[in-house]
Amino acid sequence: MDIVEIDSISSISEATASFFAALASLHELQSESAASVAKIQKLRNNLAPLDRNGSKWSSNHQGEAKTWQFEKAGRVSRTATV
């Protein structure tokens, strides 16, 4: 083998390791993304009945925290900070 072939093989070997490391990171990111999407869907499913039952989303006076106000017969019956 000449110098060009040896250099090419060396460069390919280095690039291959980086490629597979990036591929592994991509697979991990995809798994985390899928888990996050599943959690979001579960939260949406859990919150849907609240929306249908007249719940109202509001913020406190300073706007720092959000609260769910569960209303029944025109008055707040329960408040939960999220």
Buried (B, 14 or more C-beta within 10 A) or exposed (E): EEEEEEEEEEEEEEEEEEEEEEEEEEEEEEEEEEEEEEEEEEEEEEEEEBEEEEBEEEEEEEEEEEBBBBEEEEEEEEEEEE
